[in-house]
């Protein structure tokens, strides 16, 4: 089988050092030697894995569509994508006729078993990311409940003293006003106008805009956006 290798690192610094890319390329070459595949080329790039809009990846896929390779070979699945949705798109659009091979996870979509293993791996990876996000959210919520600052700017309604958030009474009154006006059915645009007319400024000393009011209101009430 003729394959095109693909290697990715997340940052330009990693790409400049070449260490991560070289290690991935070495694994790709070793895999080809072990299984007797012909390695056409190894495409490398430094790019985020958040989506599939990557020049190197799209170029490799284009070469496969052009018949220059029978499949794509990566050292590790997360070098290709961490998204179940994106993997579904790749399988649907690119790996029906062509094959996807992964060294670390021993995936080969040329078989039904290989496709099953790939789907299981991607589902587990997504569950793991969501579980980490939930734990992080819970930890930050606990810190906020203790009055501890959790990074970023100081939220409207508070100041920082000795590393902890303390209420800014003037801003707290403004928050109560925002909630009161919302309860009366005021829209964000009308509330912004009222705050500005009353001479109440934002945390950064600027006039209020409807998006600013909305952001503050949703943070205070915990309502879904």
Secondary structure, 3 states (H helix, E strand, C coil): CEEEEEEEECCHHHHHHCHHHHHHHHHHHHHHHHHCCEEEEEEEEECCCCCCCCHHHHHHHHHHHCCCCCEEEECCHHHHCCCHHHHHHHHHHCCCCCEEEECCCCEECCCHHHHHHHHHHHHHHHHHHHHHHHHHHHHHHHHHHCCECCCCCCCCCEEEECCEEEECHHHHHHHHHHHHHHHCCCCHHHHHHHHHHCCCCCCCCCCCCHHHHHHHHHHHHCCCC
